[in-house]
Amino acid sequence: MKRLLLSTILIGTTFLNSAQAQTFKIGQRLTPSSTEFKSLGASSSTMVYTYKYSKPISKTMYDRKVGDIVIGVKSGYIVSTIYYLIPLSTDKGLPQSVVKLFESSLGFSLAYVNGMYGANIDDKSYSISRTTSEMTFQKDRIMVYTTIKNSILSR
């Protein structure tokens, strides 16, 4: 019985730690390791280093599976996050249900401009859109993007 309980605790702790490892927040301290992240490059103007999370992802967000996670790091702190959600086969464009869940999590309504929903709140910018581009690794994705405003990053 003790072995079963210990095994259950160890498996549960491992699962929780891996789920926690897939959640990144603006302002969180982070030193990306080559075992967890692949470097995608750096901005010469803002000195933000961009990394793609390279471990398997089991996270869901706004009722969609997360396909990829990209983060921006400056001076050891996360300054941007991009979660690429995998659309459901029945999704047409950017589903309003996903937009509503995103707005609910922010506590603010988003403006719709040029095919993208977004808002600037205090020193952060938030946006959500559906796209297929180099930014989404040429995959059809719902892109949930949060960043510190560029004017702050350029300081």
N, CA, C and O atoms as a GROMACS GRO file, in nm:
protein
  620
    1MET      N    1   0.083  -0.121   0.000
    1MET     CA    2   0.000   0.000   0.000
    1MET      C    3   0.086   0.126   0.000
    1MET      O    4   0.056   0.223  -0.069
    2LYS      N    5   0.195   0.122   0.080
    2LYS     CA    6   0.284   0.238   0.084
    2LYS      C    7   0.344   0.265  -0.053
    2LYS      O    8   0.356   0.380  -0.095
    3ARG      N    9   0.383   0.157  -0.124
    3ARG     CA   10   0.442   0.172  -0.257
    3ARG      C   11   0.341   0.233  -0.354
    3ARG      O   12   0.375   0.320  -0.435
    4LEU      N   13   0.217   0.187  -0.346
    4LEU     CA   14   0.113   0.239  -0.433
    4LEU      C   15   0.090   0.388  -0.406
    4LEU      O   16   0.080   0.467  -0.499
    5LEU      N   17   0.083   0.425  -0.280
    5LEU     CA   18   0.063   0.565  -0.242
    5LEU      C   19   0.182   0.650  -0.288
    5LEU      O   20   0.163   0.758  -0.342
    6LEU      N   21   0.304   0.601  -0.265
    6LEU     CA   22   0.423   0.674  -0.307
    6LEU      C   23   0.427   0.689  -0.459
    6LEU      O   24   0.459   0.797  -0.509
    7SER      N   25   0.394   0.583  -0.531
    7SER     CA   26   0.392   0.588  -0.677
    7SER      C   27   0.288   0.690  -0.726
    7SER      O   28   0.314   0.767  -0.819
    8THR      N   29   0.171   0.689  -0.662
    8THR     CA   30   0.065   0.782  -0.700
    8THR      C   31   0.110   0.926  -0.676
    8THR      O   32   0.085   1.012  -0.759
    9ILE      N   33   0.175   0.952  -0.564
    9ILE     CA   34   0.224   1.087  -0.534
    9ILE      C   35   0.330   1.129  -0.635
    9ILE      O   36   0.327   1.241  -0.684
   10LEU      N   37   0.423   1.039  -0.666
   10LEU     CA   38   0.530   1.072  -0.761
   10LEU      C   39   0.474   1.098  -0.901
   10LEU      O   40   0.516   1.193  -0.967
   11ILE      N   41   0.381   1.015  -0.946
   11ILE     CA   42   0.321   1.034  -1.079
   11ILE      C   43   0.240   1.163  -1.081
   11ILE      O   44   0.250   1.240  -1.178
   12GLY      N   45   0.162   1.189  -0.977
   12GLY     CA   46   0.083   1.312  -0.968
   12GLY      C   47   0.171   1.435  -0.966
   12GLY      O   48   0.140   1.534  -1.033
   13THR      N   49   0.281   1.430  -0.891
   13THR     CA   50   0.373   1.543  -0.885
   13THR      C   51   0.438   1.566  -1.020
   13THR      O   52   0.452   1.680  -1.063
   14THR      N   53   0.478   1.460  -1.087
   14THR     CA   54   0.539   1.472  -1.219
   14THR      C   55   0.441   1.533  -1.317
   14THR      O   56   0.478   1.621  -1.395
   15PHE      N   57   0.315   1.487  -1.315
   15PHE     CA   58   0.213   1.541  -1.406
   15PHE      C   59   0.189   1.689  -1.378
   15PHE      O   60   0.184   1.770  -1.470
   16LEU      N   61   0.174   1.725  -1.250
   16LEU     CA   62   0.150   1.865  -1.216
   16LEU      C   63   0.268   1.952  -1.256
   16LEU      O   64   0.250   2.062  -1.308
   17ASN      N   65   0.389   1.903  -1.232
   17ASN     CA   66   0.507   1.981  -1.270
   17ASN      C   67   0.515   2.000  -1.420
   17ASN      O   68   0.551   2.109  -1.464
   18SER      N   69   0.482   1.898  -1.500
   18SER     CA   70   0.489   1.915  -1.645
   18SER      C   71   0.379   2.009  -1.693
   18SER      O   72   0.401   2.086  -1.787
   19ALA      N   73   0.261   2.005  -1.631
   19ALA     CA   74   0.154   2.097  -1.670
   19ALA      C   75   0.192   2.239  -1.631
   19ALA      O   76   0.168   2.333  -1.707
   20GLN      N   77   0.251   2.256  -1.514
   20GLN     CA   78   0.296   2.388  -1.469
   20GLN      C   79   0.405   2.441  -1.561
   20GLN      O   80   0.410   2.561  -1.587
   21ALA      N   81   0.492   2.352  -1.609
   21ALA     CA   82   0.604   2.393  -1.694
   21ALA      C   83   0.554   2.449  -1.826
   21ALA      O   84   0.629   2.518  -1.896
   22GLN      N   85   0.431   2.422  -1.862
   22GLN     CA   86   0.376   2.468  -1.988
   22GLN      C   87   0.298   2.598  -1.974
   22GLN      O   88   0.237   2.645  -2.070
   23THR      N   89   0.300   2.657  -1.856
   23THR     CA   90   0.231   2.783  -1.833
   23THR      C   91   0.335   2.891  -1.809
   23THR      O   92   0.413   2.884  -1.714
   24PHE      N   93   0.336   2.990  -1.896
   24PHE     CA   94   0.433   3.098  -1.887
   24PHE      C   95   0.358   3.230  -1.876
   24PHE      O   96   0.260   3.252  -1.945
   25LYS      N   97   0.407   3.317  -1.787
   25LYS     CA   98   0.340   3.443  -1.762
   25LYS      C   99   0.437   3.560  -1.777
   25LYS      O  100   0.555   3.548  -1.745
   26ILE      N  101   0.385   3.672  -1.826
   26ILE     CA  102   0.464   3.795  -1.837
   26ILE      C  103   0.518   3.830  -1.698
   26ILE      O  104   0.445   3.827  -1.599
   27GLY      N  105   0.648   3.862  -1.693
   27GLY     CA  106   0.710   3.898  -1.566
   27GLY      C  107   0.770   3.781  -1.490
   27GLY      O  108   0.843   3.801  -1.393
   28GLN      N  109   0.741   3.660  -1.534
   28GLN     CA  110   0.795   3.541  -1.469
   28GLN      C  111   0.945   3.532  -1.498
   28GLN      O  112   0.988   3.554  -1.611
   29ARG      N  113   1.023   3.500  -1.397
   29ARG     CA  114   1.167   3.483  -1.414
   29ARG      C  115   1.191   3.352  -1.486
   29ARG      O  116   1.129   3.250  -1.453
   30LEU      N  117   1.281   3.352  -1.586
   30LEU     CA  118   1.307   3.229  -1.662
   30LEU      C  119   1.446   3.234  -1.724
   30LEU      O  120   1.487   3.333  -1.784
   31THR      N  121   1.517   3.123  -1.707
   31THR     CA  122   1.643   3.101  -1.777
   31THR      C  123   1.619   2.981  -1.868
   31THR      O  124   1.623   2.867  -1.821
   32PRO      N  125   1.593   3.004  -1.997
   32PRO     CA  126   1.561   2.893  -2.087
   32PRO      C  127   1.677   2.794  -2.101
   32PRO      O  128   1.792   2.834  -2.120
   33SER      N  129   1.645   2.666  -2.091
   33SER     CA  130   1.746   2.562  -2.108
   33SER      C  131   1.731   2.498  -2.245
   33SER      O  132   1.622   2.496  -2.301
   34SER      N  133   1.841   2.447  -2.298
   34SER     CA  134   1.837   2.385  -2.431
   34SER      C  135   1.758   2.255  -2.430
   34SER      O  136   1.723   2.205  -2.537
   35THR      N  137   1.731   2.198  -2.313
   35THR     CA  138   1.650   2.075  -2.306
   35THR      C  139   1.501   2.105  -2.313
   35THR      O  140   1.421   2.016  -2.344
   36GLU      N  141   1.463   2.229  -2.283
   36GLU     CA  142   1.322   2.267  -2.285
   36GLU      C  143   1.285   2.362  -2.398
   36GLU      O  144   1.169   2.369  -2.438
   37PHE      N  145   1.383   2.437  -2.449
   37PHE     CA  146   1.355   2.542  -2.545
   37PHE      C  147   1.452   2.538  -2.663
   37PHE      O  148   1.568   2.499  -2.650
   38LYS      N  149   1.399   2.578  -2.778
   38LYS     CA  150   1.482   2.596  -2.898
   38LYS      C  151   1.489   2.746  -2.925
   38LYS      O  152   1.385   2.812  -2.933
   39SER      N  153   1.609   2.799  -2.938
   39SER     CA  154   1.625   2.940  -2.966
   39SER      C  155   1.580   2.971  -3.109
   39SER      O  156   1.620   2.902  -3.203
   40LEU      N  157   1.498   3.076  -3.124
   40LEU     CA  158   1.449   3.118  -3.255
   40LEU      C  159   1.517   3.247  -3.302
   40LEU      O  160   1.504   3.284  -3.419
   41GLY      N  161   1.588   3.315  -3.213
   41GLY     CA  162   1.655   3.438  -3.251
   41GLY      C  163   1.638   3.547  -3.148
   41GLY      O  164   1.583   3.525  -3.040
   42ALA      N  165   1.688   3.666  -3.184
   42ALA     CA  166   1.682   3.780  -3.094
   42ALA      C  167   1.657   3.907  -3.173
   42ALA      O  168   1.696   3.917  -3.290
   43SER      N  169   1.593   4.002  -3.109
   43SER     CA  170   1.569   4.132  -3.170
   43SER      C  171   1.686   4.224  -3.135
   43SER      O  172   1.719   4.240  -3.018
   44SER      N  173   1.748   4.282  -3.236
   44SER     CA  174   1.860   4.374  -3.211
   44SER      C  175   1.811   4.506  -3.152
   44SER      O  176   1.888   4.575  -3.084
   45SER      N  177   1.686   4.542  -3.177
   45SER     CA  178   1.636   4.670  -3.125
   45SER      C  179   1.586   4.661  -2.981
   45SER      O  180   1.598   4.757  -2.906
   46THR      N  181   1.530   4.547  -2.942
   46THR     CA  182   1.475   4.534  -2.806
   46THR      C  183   1.555   4.440  -2.717
   46THR      O  184   1.536   4.437  -2.596
   47MET      N  185   1.645   4.363  -2.776
   47MET     CA  186   1.723   4.262  -2.704
   47MET      C  187   1.633   4.156  -2.638
   47MET      O  188   1.664   4.104  -2.530
   48VAL      N  189   1.522   4.126  -2.704
   48VAL     CA  190   1.433   4.018  -2.660
   48VAL      C  191   1.475   3.892  -2.734
   48VAL      O  192   1.482   3.890  -2.857
   49TYR      N  193   1.502   3.787  -2.658
   49TYR     CA  194   1.539   3.657  -2.714
   49TYR      C  195   1.414   3.571  -2.721
   49TYR      O  196   1.338   3.561  -2.625
   50THR      N  197   1.393   3.508  -2.836
   50THR     CA  198   1.271   3.431  -2.859
   50THR      C  199   1.303   3.282  -2.858
   50THR      O  200   1.401   3.237  -2.918
   51TYR      N  201   1.217   3.205  -2.789
   51TYR     CA  202   1.235   3.062  -2.774
   51TYR      C  203   1.104   2.988  -2.799
   51TYR      O  204   0.996   3.036  -2.765
   52LYS      N  205   1.117   2.870  -2.858
   52LYS     CA  206   1.002   2.781  -2.876
   52LYS      C  207   1.014   2.668  -2.773
   52LYS      O  208   1.119   2.605  -2.760
   53TYR      N  209   0.905   2.644  -2.701
   53TYR     CA  210   0.901   2.534  -2.604
   53TYR      C  211   0.911   2.404  -2.683
   53TYR      O  212   0.833   2.382  -2.775
   54SER      N  213   1.006   2.317  -2.648
   54SER     CA  214   1.034   2.199  -2.731
   54SER      C  215   0.988   2.066  -2.672
   54SER      O  216   1.000   1.963  -2.736
   55LYS      N  217   0.935   2.068  -2.551
   55LYS     CA  218   0.885   1.944  -2.491
   55LYS      C  219   0.741   1.918  -2.537
   55LYS      O  220   0.674   2.009  -2.586
   56PRO      N  221   0.694   1.794  -2.522
   56PRO     CA  222   0.554   1.766  -2.558
   56PRO      C  223   0.458   1.854  -2.477
   56PRO      O  224   0.481   1.879  -2.359
   57ILE      N  225   0.352   1.898  -2.541
   57ILE     CA  226   0.256   1.989  -2.477
   57ILE      C  227   0.123   1.916  -2.456
   57ILE      O  228   0.066   1.860  -2.550
   58SER      N  229   0.076   1.919  -2.332
   58SER     CA  230  -0.054   1.856  -2.300
   58SER      C  231  -0.157   1.961  -2.258
   58SER      O  232  -0.269   1.926  -2.221
   59LYS      N  233  -0.119   2.087  -2.262
   59LYS     CA  234  -0.205   2.196  -2.215
   59LYS      C  235  -0.318   2.226  -2.312
   59LYS      O  236  -0.304   2.212  -2.434
   60THR      N  237  -0.432   2.267  -2.256
   60THR     CA  238  -0.542   2.321  -2.337
   60THR      C  239  -0.566   2.464  -2.290
   60THR      O  240  -0.537   2.501  -2.176
   61MET      N  241  -0.620   2.544  -2.381
   61MET     CA  242  -0.650   2.684  -2.350
   61MET      C  243  -0.773   2.722  -2.431
   61MET      O  244  -0.778   2.700  -2.552
   62TYR      N  245  -0.871   2.779  -2.365
   62TYR     CA  246  -0.994   2.824  -2.431
   62TYR      C  247  -1.057   2.710  -2.511
   62TYR      O  248  -1.103   2.729  -2.624
   63ASP      N  249  -1.059   2.593  -2.451
   63ASP     CA  250  -1.120   2.472  -2.508
   63ASP      C  251  -1.052   2.423  -2.635
   63ASP      O  252  -1.114   2.353  -2.715
   64ARG      N  253  -0.926   2.458  -2.655
   64ARG     CA  254  -0.849   2.411  -2.770
   64ARG      C  255  -0.715   2.358  -2.720
   64ARG      O  256  -0.662   2.407  -2.620
   65LYS      N  257  -0.662   2.258  -2.789
   65LYS     CA  258  -0.530   2.204  -2.754
   65LYS      C  259  -0.423   2.304  -2.798
   65LYS      O  260  -0.433   2.364  -2.905
   66VAL      N  261  -0.321   2.321  -2.716
   66VAL     CA  262  -0.209   2.408  -2.750
   66VAL      C  263  -0.113   2.328  -2.837
   66VAL      O  264  -0.066   2.221  -2.797
   67GLY      N  265  -0.083   2.381  -2.956
   67GLY     CA  266   0.007   2.314  -3.049
   67GLY      C  267   0.152   2.352  -3.027
   67GLY      O  268   0.240   2.266  -3.029
   68ASP      N  269   0.177   2.481  -3.005
   68ASP     CA  270   0.313   2.532  -2.984
   68ASP      C  271   0.307   2.647  -2.886
   68ASP      O  272   0.204   2.713  -2.870
   69ILE      N  273   0.421   2.671  -2.819
   69ILE     CA  274   0.435   2.785  -2.728
   69ILE      C  275   0.566   2.854  -2.762
   69ILE      O  276   0.670   2.790  -2.773
   70VAL      N  277   0.560   2.986  -2.779
   70VAL     CA  278   0.678   3.067  -2.803
   70VAL      C  279   0.682   3.176  -2.697
   70VAL      O  280   0.579   3.237  -2.666
   71ILE      N  281   0.800   3.199  -2.641
   71ILE     CA  282   0.813   3.304  -2.539
   71ILE      C  283   0.926   3.398  -2.577
   71ILE      O  284   1.020   3.360  -2.648
   72GLY      N  285   0.916   3.522  -2.530
   72GLY     CA  286   1.022   3.620  -2.544
   72GLY      C  287   1.079   3.649  -2.407
   72GLY      O  288   1.005   3.667  -2.311
   73VAL      N  289   1.211   3.652  -2.398
   73VAL     CA  290   1.278   3.673  -2.270
   73VAL      C  291   1.376   3.790  -2.283
   73VAL      O  292   1.454   3.799  -2.378
   74LYS      N  293   1.370   3.880  -2.184
   74LYS     CA  294   1.464   3.992  -2.178
   74LYS      C  295   1.515   4.002  -2.035
   74LYS      O  296   1.437   4.010  -1.941
   75SER      N  297   1.646   4.004  -2.021
   75SER     CA  298   1.711   4.017  -1.889
   75SER      C  299   1.660   3.914  -1.789
   75SER      O  300   1.648   3.944  -1.670
   76GLY      N  301   1.630   3.793  -1.838
   76GLY     CA  302   1.589   3.685  -1.749
   76GLY      C  303   1.441   3.683  -1.713
   76GLY      O  304   1.399   3.604  -1.628
   77TYR      N  305   1.360   3.769  -1.776
   77TYR     CA  306   1.217   3.774  -1.748
   77TYR      C  307   1.137   3.755  -1.877
   77TYR      O  308   1.177   3.802  -1.984
   78ILE      N  309   1.025   3.685  -1.865
   78ILE     CA  310   0.938   3.666  -1.980
   78ILE      C  311   0.868   3.798  -2.010
   78ILE      O  312   0.806   3.859  -1.923
   79VAL      N  313   0.880   3.842  -2.137
   79VAL     CA  314   0.818   3.969  -2.178
   79VAL      C  315   0.712   3.948  -2.286
   79VAL      O  316   0.639   4.041  -2.320
   80SER      N  317   0.705   3.826  -2.341
   80SER     CA  318   0.598   3.796  -2.437
   80SER      C  319   0.569   3.647  -2.437
   80SER      O  320   0.657   3.564  -2.413
   81THR      N  321   0.444   3.614  -2.463
   81THR     CA  322   0.403   3.474  -2.476
   81THR      C  323   0.313   3.462  -2.599
   81THR      O  324   0.230   3.549  -2.626
   82ILE      N  325   0.332   3.355  -2.672
   82ILE     CA  326   0.243   3.323  -2.783
   82ILE      C  327   0.203   3.177  -2.768
   82ILE      O  328   0.287   3.087  -2.769
   83TYR      N  329   0.074   3.156  -2.753
   83TYR     CA  330   0.019   3.020  -2.749
   83TYR      C  331  -0.051   2.997  -2.882
   83TYR      O  332  -0.141   3.072  -2.920
   84TYR      N  333  -0.009   2.893  -2.953
   84TYR     CA  334  -0.070   2.858  -3.081
   84TYR      C  335  -0.170   2.747  -3.058
   84TYR      O  336  -0.132   2.632  -3.034
   85LEU      N  337  -0.298   2.779  -3.064
   85LEU     CA  338  -0.404   2.682  -3.038
   85LEU      C  339  -0.443   2.612  -3.168
   85LEU      O  340  -0.447   2.673  -3.274
   86ILE      N  341  -0.472   2.483  -3.156
   86ILE     CA  342  -0.513   2.404  -3.272
   86ILE      C  343  -0.664   2.418  -3.289
   86ILE      O  344  -0.739   2.377  -3.200
   87PRO      N  345  -0.709   2.475  -3.400
   87PRO     CA  346  -0.853   2.490  -3.421
   87PRO      C  347  -0.922   2.354  -3.432
   87PRO      O  348  -0.863   2.256  -3.477
   88LEU      N  349  -1.047   2.350  -3.390
   88LEU     CA  350  -1.128   2.230  -3.410
   88LEU      C  351  -1.163   2.220  -3.558
   88LEU      O  352  -1.164   2.321  -3.628
   89SER      N  353  -1.190   2.100  -3.605
   89SER     CA  354  -1.223   2.082  -3.747
   89SER      C  355  -1.351   2.157  -3.786
   89SER      O  356  -1.373   2.187  -3.903
   90THR      N  357  -1.435   2.186  -3.687
   90THR     CA  358  -1.561   2.258  -3.713
   90THR      C  359  -1.547   2.410  -3.702
   90THR      O  360  -1.642   2.482  -3.732
   91ASP      N  361  -1.431   2.458  -3.659
   91ASP     CA  362  -1.410   2.602  -3.643
   91ASP      C  363  -1.406   2.672  -3.779
   91ASP      O  364  -1.338   2.626  -3.871
   92LYS      N  365  -1.479   2.780  -3.790
   92LYS     CA  366  -1.477   2.866  -3.908
   92LYS      C  367  -1.418   3.000  -3.865
   92LYS      O  368  -1.473   3.068  -3.778
   93GLY      N  369  -1.308   3.037  -3.926
   93GLY     CA  370  -1.244   3.161  -3.886
   93GLY      C  371  -1.204   3.156  -3.740
   93GLY      O  372  -1.172   3.049  -3.687
   94LEU      N  373  -1.206   3.271  -3.675
   94LEU     CA  374  -1.175   3.277  -3.532
   94LEU      C  375  -1.306   3.261  -3.455
   94LEU      O  376  -1.392   3.350  -3.460
   95PRO      N  377  -1.324   3.148  -3.385
   95PRO     CA  378  -1.451   3.124  -3.316
   95PRO      C  379  -1.480   3.228  -3.208
   95PRO      O  380  -1.394   3.262  -3.127
   96GLN      N  381  -1.602   3.280  -3.209
   96GLN     CA  382  -1.643   3.378  -3.109
   96GLN      C  383  -1.635   3.321  -2.967
   96GLN      O  384  -1.612   3.395  -2.872
   97SER      N  385  -1.654   3.190  -2.954
   97SER     CA  386  -1.645   3.128  -2.821
   97SER      C  387  -1.505   3.144  -2.763
   97SER      O  388  -1.489   3.165  -2.643
   98VAL      N  389  -1.403   3.134  -2.848
   98VAL     CA  390  -1.264   3.151  -2.803
   98VAL      C  391  -1.239   3.297  -2.768
   98VAL      O  392  -1.174   3.327  -2.667
   99VAL      N  393  -1.289   3.388  -2.850
   99VAL     CA  394  -1.274   3.532  -2.822
   99VAL      C  395  -1.339   3.566  -2.689
   99VAL      O  396  -1.280   3.636  -2.607
  100LYS      N  397  -1.460   3.516  -2.666
  100LYS     CA  398  -1.532   3.544  -2.540
  100LYS      C  399  -1.457   3.491  -2.419
  100LYS      O  400  -1.450   3.558  -2.316
  101LEU      N  401  -1.400   3.370  -2.430
  101LEU     CA  402  -1.322   3.314  -2.319
  101LEU      C  403  -1.196   3.396  -2.293
  101LEU      O  404  -1.158   3.418  -2.177
  102PHE      N  405  -1.132   3.443  -2.400
  102PHE     CA  406  -1.013   3.527  -2.386
  102PHE      C  407  -1.050   3.659  -2.319
  102PHE      O  408  -0.981   3.703  -2.226
  103GLU      N  409  -1.158   3.722  -2.364
  103GLU     CA  410  -1.204   3.848  -2.304
  103GLU      C  411  -1.239   3.828  -2.157
  103GLU      O  412  -1.208   3.913  -2.073
  104SER      N  413  -1.302   3.716  -2.126
  104SER     CA  414  -1.340   3.686  -1.988
  104SER      C  415  -1.216   3.672  -1.899
  104SER      O  416  -1.215   3.718  -1.785
  105SER      N  417  -1.112   3.609  -1.952
  105SER     CA  418  -0.989   3.592  -1.873
  105SER      C  419  -0.918   3.726  -1.850
  105SER      O  420  -0.852   3.744  -1.748
  106LEU      N  421  -0.932   3.819  -1.945
  106LEU     CA  422  -0.871   3.951  -1.931
  106LEU      C  423  -0.953   4.045  -1.844
  106LEU      O  424  -0.900   4.131  -1.774
  107GLY      N  425  -1.086   4.027  -1.851
  107GLY     CA  426  -1.175   4.119  -1.782
  107GLY      C  427  -1.202   4.245  -1.863
  107GLY      O  428  -1.254   4.343  -1.810
  108PHE      N  429  -1.167   4.243  -1.992
  108PHE     CA  430  -1.186   4.357  -2.082
  108PHE      C  431  -1.238   4.308  -2.216
  108PHE      O  432  -1.213   4.194  -2.254
  109SER      N  433  -1.311   4.394  -2.286
  109SER     CA  434  -1.351   4.363  -2.423
  109SER      C  435  -1.237   4.397  -2.517
  109SER      O  436  -1.157   4.486  -2.490
  110LEU      N  437  -1.231   4.325  -2.627
  110LEU     CA  438  -1.126   4.348  -2.726
  110LEU      C  439  -1.184   4.424  -2.845
  110LEU      O  440  -1.302   4.411  -2.876
  111ALA      N  441  -1.101   4.503  -2.910
  111ALA     CA  442  -1.141   4.573  -3.032
  111ALA      C  443  -1.108   4.482  -3.151
  111ALA      O  444  -1.011   4.406  -3.147
  112TYR      N  445  -1.189   4.490  -3.256
  112TYR     CA  446  -1.164   4.412  -3.378
  112TYR      C  447  -1.108   4.505  -3.485
  112TYR      O  448  -1.175   4.599  -3.527
  113VAL      N  449  -0.985   4.479  -3.529
  113VAL     CA  450  -0.920   4.561  -3.630
  113VAL      C  451  -0.842   4.469  -3.724
  113VAL      O  452  -0.758   4.390  -3.681
  114ASN      N  453  -0.870   4.480  -3.853
  114ASN     CA  454  -0.795   4.407  -3.957
  114ASN      C  455  -0.785   4.256  -3.930
  114ASN      O  456  -0.678   4.197  -3.944
  115GLY      N  457  -0.896   4.194  -3.893
  115GLY     CA  458  -0.899   4.050  -3.875
  115GLY      C  459  -0.841   4.001  -3.744
  115GLY      O  460  -0.821   3.880  -3.726
  116MET      N  461  -0.814   4.092  -3.652
  116MET     CA  462  -0.753   4.056  -3.525
  116MET      C  463  -0.826   4.126  -3.411
  116MET      O  464  -0.866   4.242  -3.424
  117TYR      N  465  -0.843   4.056  -3.301
  117TYR     CA  466  -0.899   4.116  -3.180
  117TYR      C  467  -0.782   4.153  -3.090
  117TYR      O  468  -0.688   4.075  -3.076
  118GLY      N  469  -0.787   4.272  -3.028
  118GLY     CA  470  -0.677   4.312  -2.943
  118GLY      C  471  -0.714   4.422  -2.847
  118GLY      O  472  -0.819   4.484  -2.857
  119ALA      N  473  -0.623   4.444  -2.753
  119ALA     CA  474  -0.639   4.551  -2.654
  119ALA      C  475  -0.503   4.586  -2.596
  119ALA      O  476  -0.416   4.500  -2.581
  120ASN      N  477  -0.486   4.714  -2.564
  120ASN     CA  478  -0.371   4.760  -2.488
  120ASN      C  479  -0.422   4.796  -2.350
  120ASN      O  480  -0.508   4.883  -2.335
  121ILE      N  481  -0.369   4.729  -2.250
  121ILE     CA  482  -0.412   4.752  -2.113
  121ILE      C  483  -0.287   4.779  -2.030
  121ILE      O  484  -0.200   4.693  -2.018
  122ASP      N  485  -0.280   4.898  -1.974
  122ASP     CA  486  -0.162   4.942  -1.899
  122ASP      C  487  -0.038   4.927  -1.986
  122ASP      O  488  -0.030   4.989  -2.093
  123ASP      N  489   0.059   4.846  -1.945
  123ASP     CA  490   0.184   4.833  -2.019
  123ASP      C  491   0.190   4.706  -2.104
  123ASP      O  492   0.298   4.667  -2.150
  124LYS      N  493   0.075   4.641  -2.126
  124LYS     CA  494   0.072   4.516  -2.203
  124LYS      C  495  -0.022   4.527  -2.322
  124LYS      O  496  -0.118   4.603  -2.322
  125SER      N  497   0.010   4.448  -2.424
  125SER     CA  498  -0.076   4.434  -2.542
  125SER      C  499  -0.123   4.290  -2.551
  125SER      O  500  -0.045   4.197  -2.528
  126TYR      N  501  -0.248   4.272  -2.586
  126TYR     CA  502  -0.308   4.140  -2.599
  126TYR      C  503  -0.373   4.130  -2.736
  126TYR      O  504  -0.436   4.224  -2.783
  127SER      N  505  -0.357   4.016  -2.802
  127SER     CA  506  -0.426   3.996  -2.928
  127SER      C  507  -0.457   3.848  -2.950
  127SER      O  508  -0.392   3.760  -2.894
  128ILE      N  509  -0.557   3.826  -3.033
  128ILE     CA  510  -0.594   3.690  -3.070
  128ILE      C  511  -0.640   3.694  -3.216
  128ILE      O  512  -0.717   3.781  -3.256
  129SER      N  513  -0.592   3.599  -3.294
  129SER     CA  514  -0.627   3.594  -3.436
  129SER      C  515  -0.610   3.451  -3.485
  129SER      O  516  -0.547   3.367  -3.420
  130ARG      N  517  -0.667   3.427  -3.600
  130ARG     CA  518  -0.647   3.298  -3.665
  130ARG      C  519  -0.563   3.322  -3.789
  130ARG      O  520  -0.597   3.406  -3.873
  131THR      N  521  -0.454   3.248  -3.801
  131THR     CA  522  -0.362   3.275  -3.910
  131THR      C  523  -0.281   3.151  -3.948
  131THR      O  524  -0.268   3.056  -3.870
  132THR      N  525  -0.228   3.156  -4.068
  132THR     CA  526  -0.130   3.059  -4.116
  132THR      C  527  -0.017   3.142  -4.174
  132THR      O  528  -0.035   3.210  -4.275
  133SER      N  529   0.100   3.137  -4.111
  133SER     CA  530   0.212   3.219  -4.156
  133SER      C  531   0.342   3.161  -4.101
  133SER      O  532   0.343   3.057  -4.036
  134GLU      N  533   0.452   3.231  -4.128
  134GLU     CA  534   0.580   3.190  -4.071
  134GLU      C  535   0.574   3.193  -3.919
  134GLU      O  536   0.636   3.110  -3.852
  135MET      N  537   0.499   3.289  -3.865
  135MET     CA  538   0.488   3.298  -3.718
  135MET      C  539   0.421   3.175  -3.658
  135MET      O  540   0.447   3.141  -3.542
  136THR      N  541   0.334   3.109  -3.734
  136THR     CA  542   0.265   2.989  -3.684
  136THR      C  543   0.329   2.861  -3.739
  136THR      O  544   0.269   2.754  -3.734
  137PHE      N  545   0.451   2.875  -3.791
  137PHE     CA  546   0.524   2.761  -3.847
  137PHE      C  547   0.446   2.698  -3.963
  137PHE      O  548   0.447   2.577  -3.983
  138GLN      N  549   0.378   2.785  -4.040
  138GLN     CA  550   0.298   2.747  -4.158
  138GLN      C  551   0.183   2.651  -4.124
  138GLN      O  552   0.142   2.570  -4.208
  139LYS      N  553   0.133   2.660  -4.002
  139LYS     CA  554   0.020   2.578  -3.960
  139LYS      C  555  -0.100   2.669  -3.934
  139LYS      O  556  -0.084   2.784  -3.892
  140ASP      N  557  -0.220   2.619  -3.960
  140ASP     CA  558  -0.343   2.692  -3.929
  140ASP      C  559  -0.359   2.693  -3.778
  140ASP      O  560  -0.380   2.589  -3.716
  141ARG      N  561  -0.350   2.812  -3.717
  141ARG     CA  562  -0.355   2.822  -3.571
  141ARG      C  563  -0.433   2.944  -3.526
  141ARG      O  564  -0.448   3.042  -3.599
  142ILE      N  565  -0.483   2.935  -3.403
  142ILE     CA  566  -0.539   3.049  -3.333
  142ILE      C  567  -0.425   3.100  -3.246
  142ILE      O  568  -0.379   3.031  -3.155
  143MET      N  569  -0.380   3.221  -3.274
  143MET     CA  570  -0.262   3.277  -3.207
  143MET      C  571  -0.306   3.368  -3.093
  143MET      O  572  -0.374   3.469  -3.115
  144VAL      N  573  -0.268   3.333  -2.970
  144VAL     CA  574  -0.297   3.412  -2.851
  144VAL      C  575  -0.166   3.476  -2.808
  144VAL      O  576  -0.074   3.408  -2.762
  145TYR      N  577  -0.157   3.609  -2.824
  145TYR     CA  578  -0.031   3.681  -2.808
  145TYR      C  579  -0.043   3.785  -2.698
  145TYR      O  580  -0.136   3.866  -2.697
  146THR      N  581   0.051   3.781  -2.605
  146THR     CA  582   0.058   3.878  -2.497
  146THR      C  583   0.201   3.930  -2.489
  146THR      O  584   0.296   3.852  -2.494
  147THR      N  585   0.216   4.062  -2.477
  147THR     CA  586   0.351   4.118  -2.471
  147THR      C  587   0.354   4.248  -2.393
  147THR      O  588   0.253   4.316  -2.379
  148ILE      N  589   0.471   4.279  -2.343
  148ILE     CA  590   0.496   4.412  -2.289
  148ILE      C  591   0.502   4.506  -2.410
  148ILE      O  592   0.554   4.466  -2.514
  149LYS      N  593   0.452   4.625  -2.398
  149LYS     CA  594   0.453   4.719  -2.510
  149LYS      C  595   0.596   4.742  -2.561
  149LYS      O  596   0.690   4.750  -2.483
  150ASN      N  597   0.609   4.754  -2.693
  150ASN     CA  598   0.739   4.770  -2.756
  150ASN      C  599   0.814   4.894  -2.707
  150ASN      O  600   0.936   4.892  -2.697
  151SER      N  601   0.741   5.000  -2.675
  151SER     CA  602   0.807   5.121  -2.627
  151SER      C  603   0.880   5.096  -2.495
  151SER      O  604   0.982   5.159  -2.468
  152ILE      N  605   0.829   5.007  -2.414
  152ILE     CA  606   0.894   4.972  -2.288
  152ILE      C  607   1.012   4.878  -2.314
  152ILE      O  608   1.117   4.891  -2.252
  153LEU      N  609   0.993   4.783  -2.406
  153LEU     CA  610   1.099   4.687  -2.436
  153LEU      C  611   1.221   4.753  -2.499
  153LEU      O  612   1.333   4.704  -2.484
  154SER      N  613   1.199   4.863  -2.569
  154SER     CA  614   1.310   4.932  -2.636
  154SER      C  615   1.397   5.014  -2.542
  154SER      O  616   1.502   5.065  -2.582
  155ARG      N  617   1.356   5.026  -2.419
  155ARG     CA  618   1.434   5.107  -2.322
  155ARG      C  619   1.560   5.035  -2.282
  155ARG      O  620   1.638   5.086  -2.202
   0.00000   0.00000   0.00000
